[in-house]
């Protein structure tokens, strides 16, 4: 499931996301529902402070994305990677398809 557009007043859109070297902007996100204490596995394409596209992998628990080891079973990772390969922004960051240009795709 691709997440819906992020409201313009959300903290991630308004304040950016902390990354090494500065702040980044969320460009695209894919979520594989987890459930329970594990939370959802999240792949995010971010536009870094220098305009480069970055890939963040983590999990979402209680609405917050945490950059930490994201653990899931083989089925969940297979589903997520299959969908990610076809995503026009995240796919190229994983080596699937032509490179996406930063700034062309918006969440």
ABEGO torsion letter per residue (X at the ends): XBBBBBBAABAAAAAEBBBBGEBBBBABBBBBBAEEAAEBBBBBBBBBAAGBBBBBBBBBBGGBBBBBBBBBBAAAAAAAAAAAAABAAAAAAAGBEBBBBBGABBX
